[in-house]
Amino acid sequence: MDNDKPEECKVCFDNFDEALRRPRSLPCGHTFCTVCIVDMIKNSQFTCPNCRADHNTLAVTDVTQLPINYGMESLIRRLKGVSFKPAQTKAPTKPPQDGPKGISKKFRSLLQEQKNNISSLITACDEKLSQLGKYGKKVKHLKTEHNLLEDRLNGLLEQNKAAKELVEQEETSVEDMSTKGEEGKQQLQAVLECLETVNSAQEVVMAIDDADQRSVVTEDWIQKCQEQFPNVNTVHTSVKVQESIGLALEMIPTEAAATAAPLHLGDSASTIMEKFDEITTNKLTVDDLGRMTEGVKRQVEAGRVYAVHQDQHGLRSSRITTQYGRLYLHTLQSQPAPLHAHTIQFTDFVGALDCSSTLVFLDLGWAGSTRGRVHIRLSPDTPRGRQFTLLCTGQRGHTYANTNFLKVCNKGREGECVVGGDYQYNDGKGGAPLLPDLQGDYRVSGSAGDVGCCYGGDTRGVQFSISTRYRSSWLIEVFGKVESGLEVVKAAVNHSNIREVTVVDCGVVLTI
């Protein structure tokens, strides 16, 4: 090989350039022009022409999978720069011509600008082709996964078909056996009539003989029924196949959810693979919410961000929403997050027993609509405050959501307050505490907006009251204060039937 001309490809002997014949390196380290490498790939002869190293096992399908030798390009540019320098001699030299004769400096500048632009576009094309090559591999992988799923689904269908055939055979056997039983029963009835109408000894002997024969046949039929039914293999196979297919169908989302196009977090400056990773990776972190980029904000506003929790109550999820610059973590619901939701572990927000946030909310509604949101600032150092948070988040399995208000005390007078919180029976007789000891250092007050306890016993320890009017002579132990939305509570008190007022939803305000 001629190593005196590093600027030329050792296959086609054309000079490298920054357009079609960009230098690219093979895994063995030798460099050839892009055109020649494309020919190698097309001809399935991906062997280094220099050292004969076999690269066919790499399964390279696109030239953009091979790196550009930027060092070689830099060397060539330097060599070109040296070759155009005038020789240093004593004789005066003629200044080099600045481009072809007859072309003005302005046009030469325009030509150079266009050359630079085209070179930049070629580089951008290379980068995008490289991204497309990587993305193409991901798409092929997705197709492979769909083929595997299709095979598994076809396997389930074959199992269902086989089980169905077994059931149909069993159905035929039952019908045949039932037909024989009906015939035998009719014959027994005929024998019984004969036994009742015999008039001679000979008839008696014949009737008894016939009865014995019918009895043997019937007893044999009864024994066969006992032995043959139910067919253990048929019933077991049918039940198990139905269970398997049923579980698979439960995981299939509704048509709308399955075909909905998810919003990606990337913007126009993101690469193809960055967008792909953001679409296929549905997990967010608390830090992502804290930074609240435009992409994350769009997801939250579109209702696509959920907290998920797995415990003894099963897989549950809670919505994360935003309103007036605040982030809300809603109470846990006994259902998984939607298919295209971005998820965060619920425990990333909430600890095992209490929540770091002391601001909770109740959404109140009546007459078929939600009327407003009530924000309550709790005392986190009190057991009742922590318990109230647990019932707003639902992490212990119980929640204030879908409970109704129970009664209004002192309506229209000083000390007016509303009572609610019976998560058990929703009639005022329930509401067992979630924490073993609710004793604590509570302040005593009767101010409007105070949230306090109603009962100290074990049976109704989670019921609460919200004061709407002050009364000095009627004081309660307070563990929270309405921070905003007291007007919603007052409107609820004035509703014609307080039992129609419902806590439509509840949760905590996130502070991240």
Secondary structure, DSSP 8 states (H G I E B T S, - for coil): --TT-TTB-TTT--B--SSTT-EEE-TTS-EEEHHHHHHHHHTT--B-TTT--B-GGG---SGGGS-B-HHHHHHHHHHHHHHTS----SS-------SSTT--HHHHHHHHHHHHHHHHHHHHHHHHHHHHHHHHHHHHHHHHHHHHHHHHHHHHHHHHHHHHHHHHHHHHHHHHHHHHHHHHHHHHHHHHHHHHH--SHHHHHHHHHHHHHHHHHHHHHHHHHHHHSS-HHHHHHHHHHHHHHHHHHHTS--HHHHH-----S--TTS-HHHHHHHHH--B--HHHHHHT-HHHHHHHHTT-EEEEEEETTEEEEEEEEEETTEEEEE--BSS---TT-EEEEGGGTB-SS-BS--EEEEEEEETTEEEEEEEEEE-TTSHHHHHHHHHHHTTTS--STT-BEEEEESTTSTT-EEEE--TTTSSSS----SSS------EEE--TTEEEES--SSSSTT-EEEESS--TTS-EEEEEEEEE-HHHHHHHHTSS-GGG-EEEEEEEEE--
